[in-house]
Amino acid sequence: MTAEASTGDNRIRRIAIIGGGTAGWMTAAALAKVLGPQYAAITLVESDAIGTVGVGEATIPQINIFNRMLGIDENDFVRRTKGSFKLGIEFVDWRRLGHSYFHPFGKFGLDMEGVSFHAFWLRLHALGLAGPIEDYSLMAKAAATGKFMRPVNAGNSPLSSIAYAFHFDAGLYALFLRDHAEQRGVKRHEGRIVKVDQRGEDGFVTGVRLEDGSTVEADLFIDCTGFRGLLIEETLHAGYTDWSNWLPCNRAVAVPCSGGAAIPPFTRSTARKAGWQWRIPLQHRVGNGHVYCSEFISDDEAAATLLANLDGEPLAEPRFIRFTTGHRNKYWDKNVVAIGLSSGFMEPLESTSIHMIQSGIANLLANFPDMSFDPVDAARYNRVIRQESEDIRDFLVLHYKATERDDSPFWNHCRTMAVPDRLAEKIRVFENSGRTFRENEELFNDTSWFAVMSGQGLKPRTYDPVANLLDFDTTRARLDEIRRVVDASIGHMPEHRAFIAQNCAAQ
């Protein structure tokens, strides 16, 4: 009996990550940091001959948790990925043509007496005595004026709680994380996989064979092979749940363009007649893409629409991506865990793609198996990731369902479609009382739900009656003070481009 067996050490000793890109190298960097080479040998297999989907990426503030866990220097990270900072998302033409609203990070105003700020705002706004909801968010006002800074220790000032995320070049991000991971012991194996080996008695994956004749064997395999799902689908046949009935867009065309003098500190999403267009400003260029439904527009027209609505000159030929919104029926099957696009796909409307990679990694570590691969661990992992996917799905569907647009067959379809029961309930509650809730541990909080529901034009019948616990004059004075403090705080913030130039300009 070995020493390990006598002490009950049945740990995983070899981990193979199949596929690079953002998902592969995020996984490699995180496992190397948390487990370290003394726990298990980590190998990443990728081929330079296989391209990745990566384009200009936008993120949400949860990425800061991942960065802190890795211990990376933020200025170095932004500099090497030619990135910029993000305070939220501007939605243009989603409610109706000519209308825009902003979904900021952080909260609107301040909750008072245990009651949501939104309730007090609704009370005054109905009487024409409150400004736009964005007036009460530092992130929204800073985005509108092109300002940015990191939070500082300023007491109760909103400058102490600035919430932000990043835009960056996905290809450069993968290279940045590769360098980070390799310095911590991850071994990269170059080559194209030609065969997957499985154990006869139970179908567990034992290794992958490469074109050069070599084989990479492991105990645990992480599938980061993108939409293909080489291990999870082509080998283990996990199955796929299609959400196209709620999220009908199934293609995207992407192209970078030159940028202007300014670098807006926000992502822009502009609704088009059969989908929407993203704009992600980086230091060296602007990332653009048109997400659309092929049933309502041709590829040629989608590309033409994108090219006609760029901020600058295109820097490459348009690149097309096909996808089916949904998820694998099993994210973890046997000794294979799918992370990234191999696990499923939801369009990047609210910049959740990288978060789902991060969530997959965190939940894998929280339910990390030993060599027994107890099905209990996989079952919990699958339940948690499925629930998070469904929560995000419902939030994305809201953007399409809650619209006044009737100017195209696509929007008529979206406006009149049936939606998941949980989303339908959330809409009913908001239309009744203006209340929004963060259910359990779902990603998007009550502020996000309120921003999109009100921005998309849903109108509450009334407001939370508990907001009446403050008298009218006190409520009005407090809202006026919040707006004044937000405006004053903007004056202390530098221009976004100036902040980048001083702290993290790309070389």
N, C-alpha and C positions, 0 to 999 in steps of 0.2 A: 504494500500500500504506500502511495506517495505521501509526502508530508502535507501536500495540499488537500488530498482526500481525507487524511486523518483529522484535519482541522475544519473540514466542511467547506473548503475553498473550491467551489465549482464554477468559478467566474469565467466569463467570456475572455478569451486571450487573443483573438484575432478578429478585427473588424475591417470589412472591405466596403468602401463607399464607391458605388458604381455610377460614374458620371461626375463631371466637375460643375462649372458654372456657379451661379450664386448659391443654389441649394447645396451642391456638393462641398464647396469650400466653406460655407457657413457651418455645415455639419462637421466637417473635419476640424475647423478651428475650435468649435465648441467642445467636441469630444476630447480633443487634445488638451484643452485647458482644464476641463473638469476631471477627466479620467487620468490623463497623463500617460506617457509611454510605459511607466512602471506597472500600470494596470493591464493594458492591452496594446498590442501592435496595431496601428491604424494605417491602412493603405488606401489610397484613392486611385481609381483607374479611370483614365479619360483619354480621348483621342483628339489630337489637334485637327484631324481631318473632319471631325463632326462639329458643326456649328452649334451655338446655343441661341436661345430665344432672346437673350438679354438686349435691352434697349436702354434708353434713359429711364431710370427707376425713380419713383417717388415712394416715400415711406410715411409711417405714422410714429408718434412719439415713443411707442414701445421699443423701438430699435435702440433707444438709449440704454435700456436695461441690458440688451445683448452686448452693446459696446462696453458698458461698465464691467460686465462679467468677463469679457475678454481682456480688459485692462488696456484698451487701445487709447492712444493719444488722439483726441478728437480733431485737433488742428491738422495733424499728420494725415488722418483718415480723409478729411474733406479735401485737403491739398492733393493727395495722391489719386483721388477719384474725380478730381475736377468738379467737386460738388458745390452745392449751395444749400441754404437753409429754407425751411418750409414752415409756415405758420397755419396752414389750412388749405382749403380748396375753394376756388370760386366756381360757381355753377352758372353758366350763361345759357339762356334760351331754354332751360329745362322746364320751367313753369309755363312760360309762353314766350313767343318771340319778342325780343327786346327787354326781357326781364333778367335780372341776375341777383344772386344772393351768395353769402359766404358761409361756409361750414368751418369754423375756427377750431383749433386745438384749445384745450383749457375750457373754462366755464364762462358763461355770461354772468356779469354782475356778481352779487354775493347772495347766497341764501340768507334769509332773515327769519328769526324766531322759529327755526326749524322747518320753514316753508321754502319751496323752490323759488328762486328769483323769477323764473318764468311766469309764475302765477301773479306776482306783483306787476310785472311788465304788462301782462295781458290785461290786467285791471285798468291800468292807465292808458294803454295803447287803444283800447276800445273807445276811450273818450277823446282821443287825439292829443293826449298829454304826455306821451312818451315817444322818443325818437325811434328810429330803426333799431332792431335788436342788436345789430352789429356795433352800434354806438357804445354798448356796454361790455365790449370785449376788447381788451388790449391787443390780442392777436389779430382780430379782424381789422382794427383801425391801423395797426402797424403795417399789415399787409397792404392795405389800400394806399398808404403813404410811402411804401417802399422802405420801411425801417426794420432793423433787426438788431438785437443784442441777446446774449445769454442772460439768464436770471442772475440777479445780484442780491446781496443781503441788504434789503431795504425795508425791513419790518413788514408792515401790513400793506405796503405798496404793491400794486400788481406787477411791478418790476421784479419782485421776488419770486414770482411764480409763472414766468414765461414758459409756455409749453411749445416745443418745436420738434421737427424731424428734419429729414434731409432729402435732397435730390442728388443723384450721382450717376455716373456712367457705370452701368452694370458690369461691363467687361473689365473695367479698371477695378471695380470692387472685388470681383472674383480673384484678380491677380493680387490685390492687396491682402485678401484673406489667405490666399495660397502661400504667400510669403510668411504670414503670421503662423500658419499651421505647420509649414515645413520647418520653421525655426523651433517648433515644439515637438518635433519627432515624427510628423506625418510623412509617409513615403508616397511619392507619386509614381504611378506606373503608366507609362504611355502605351497606347495600343487600342486597336479596334477589336471588340469582342465578337467571336464567331460562334461560340457555343456556351451554353450554361449547363453545368453538371449538377445532377440531383441525386440524392440518396434514394435507393430503390424502395426501401421499406416505408418511407413516410413522405417522400417528395421534398425534403429539406434541400436547399441549395448548398452545394459543397464547394463550388468553385466556378470561375469563369475562364474560358480558354480564349487566347488572343491570336491574332493573325500570325504572329511570329512564332507560334507554337508553345509559348509559355502559358502557365496556368496560375491564377491567383486564387488561393484557397482561404477560407475564413470560417468563423463560427457564426457571426452575425453579418448580414448584408444590408446596406442602406441603398435603396434604389433612388438615384437622382438622375435618371435617364430622360427626364422630360415627358412630354405627352406620350411617347412610345411606351413607357412603362416596361422596359425589357424584362425585369424580374417579376414585378408584381402582377403584370397582366399577360405578357407574352409567354412567361414561364409558368406562373402559378394560377393564371386565369381568375383573378380576384373579382372581376365583373365591374360594371360601371353604372351609376345612377345618373340619368340625364335630367338636367333642370332647364332644358331649353323652353319648356312650356311657360316658365316664369322669367327666364333671362334669355331672350331669343337671339341676341347677337352671337354670331358664330365665327366671325373673321375679324382680322385687323390688318391694317397696312401701316407701316411705320417708315418714317424718314427723318433724319436730322436736318436742321437748317442753321444758318448763321444767326447769331444773336445781336441784339442792339446794345446801346450803352448801359441800359439798366438791366438788373437781374432781379426780377420780381420774386419776393420771398413767399411764393405760393404756387400751387398747381392750378391750372385752369382746365375745366371741363366744359366744352361747348357742345350743346346738343345739335345734331344735324338731322336731316329728314328721315334717316334710317339708322340712327345710332348716335355716336358722339365722338368728339375729337379731344385728345389730351395735348397739353403743352407743359413741358417740364424744362425749366430754365437751368442750364448748367453754366459753369464759368466759360467754357470754350465753345458752346453751341447750345441749341435748343432741341430737346427731344420732342417729336410729334408723332401722333398716331391717330388713326381713325378706326374705331371699333364699330362694326356694323352687322346687320343681318342680311345674308345673301338672298333671302327670299324677297327683299324689298329694294335692293340696289345691286348693280353688277360690280365686279371687281374693278373694272376700268373706271366706272363713275365714282366709286369710292376713292380710288387713288386721285382722280381729278379733283374731287372735292377737297381732299387733304392738301394737294399741291397748290390749290387756289387760295388756301387760307393759312399760309405760313407767315411767320414774322420776318423771315429773311430768305436768302437764296438756299435751295436744297443742296445738301452736301453729299448725297448718295442717291442711288436709285431706290425707289420704293420697294419695301420688302413685305411680303404677304405672310400671314400666320393664320392657320385654321385651327379651330378649337371647338370643343363641345363643353359647355358649362355643366359642371356636376362634380361627382367624386367617385373614387373607387369604393366598391362595397366593403372591401377590407383594405385598410391602410397598412395594417400589420398582419401578415399571414405567414405562418410557420416561423422561419428565421429571417424573414425579409420585411423591412419597414420602408414604405414609400414616403419620401419627403420632397416637397416642391411640386412641380408640374406633374410628376409621375403619380401623385396622390389625388389629383383633381385640379380643377381650374375654375376660378371665378374672375370675371373680367376686372381690370384694374381701376374700376370707377372710384373706389375709396382707398386705393393704394394699400390693399391688404395682402398682396402676394408674398412679400418678404416677411410680413408678420406671420403668415401661415407656416412658412419655413421655420421661423423662430419658435412658434408654438409646437410644431412637430418635434423639434429638437428638445425643447424643454420637457415635453410630456414623455418622450423616449427616456430621458435621463431620470425622470420621476418614477417611471415604471420599468427601469432597466432590468433585463432578464439575466439569468445565469444559464448554464448549459442545459438545464432542464426545459427551458422555454415553456414555462407553465402557461397554459392558455388563459389563465386569469389575467395576467399582465397585458396580453394582446387584446383581450376583450375590453378591459378598461380603457386602454389607449384608443381603441377604435370608437368606443362610445363617446369619449371626451372630444376627440377631433371631429367626429361627425356632428356633435352638438354645436361646436364652435362654427363649423362650416354652415350649418343651417341658420345659426344666428346672423352670420354675415350675409348669407343669401337673402334673408328677409329684409335686411337693411338696404341692400342693393336694389331689390325689387321695388321697394318704396319709391325710389327715384323715378322709376318708369311708370308706376301705377298712379301716383299722385301728380297729375299734370293736367293743365288746361288745353294742351295742344291737340288740335284736330285738323292740322294742315297737311297730314300725310297718312297713308295707310298704316305705316309702322306705328305712329303715335296713336292712331285710333285703336289699333290692336292692343297696345300697352295700356291705354287708359281704361279699356273695357274688359281686360282679362281678369279672371279669378286669381286670387292670391292665396298663399298659405294661411291656414287658420290663425296662427299666432300673429301674423302681421295684420290680418283683418281685425283682430281684437285690438291691437295697439292703435290702429286707425280709429276705430269706434271710440275708444277711451279718449283719445286726443280730441276728436270732434265733439265729444260731449263736454269735457271739462278742461281741455288744454293740458292735461297731465301726461307726462312721459316717464317711463321707468326703465331702469337698467335691471334686467331680469337675471338673477343668479350671478354668474361670472361672465356674462356676455361682453364682447369686446367693446361695443359702442355704448356710451353712457347716456344719461337722460338729456344732456346738453346736445349731443350729436343728433339724437332722435328729434329734439325740439327744433334744431337748426334746419334739418331737412324737411320735417313736416310743415313748419311754418313757411320755409323758403319755397316749397313746392306748391303752396297755396291752400293747404288744408286749414279750415277755419273752425275754431272751437265755438260751441254754442255759448259757453261762459268760461269762467276761470275757477280754479280751486277756491271754494268758499272760505277756507281757513286763512286766505290772504287778507280777509277783512279784519283780522285781529289787530292789524295796524291801521290807525285812522288815515283818512285820505291825505291830509296835509303831511303827515310823517312819511307816508309812502312816497309821495311826490318829492319831498326834500331828499330822501335817501337816494332815489333814482337820479335826481339832478346831481347829487354829490358824486355818485359812482361815475357818471358821464364826465364830470369835471376832472376827476382824478385820472381817468383813462386819457383824456385829452392832454393833461399836464404831463403824464408819463411819456407820451409820444415825443414830447420835446426833449427828453433825455436820451432818446435812442438815435444812433447813427444810421446813415443810409446803409442798406444791405450790402451794396457793392463796396462801400468804404470799410465796413466791418470785415468783409472777406479779404480785401487788400491788406488790411492791417494784421490779420491773424492767420489766414490759411489760403492765400492765393496760390494757384497752381504754378509750377515752375515753367 
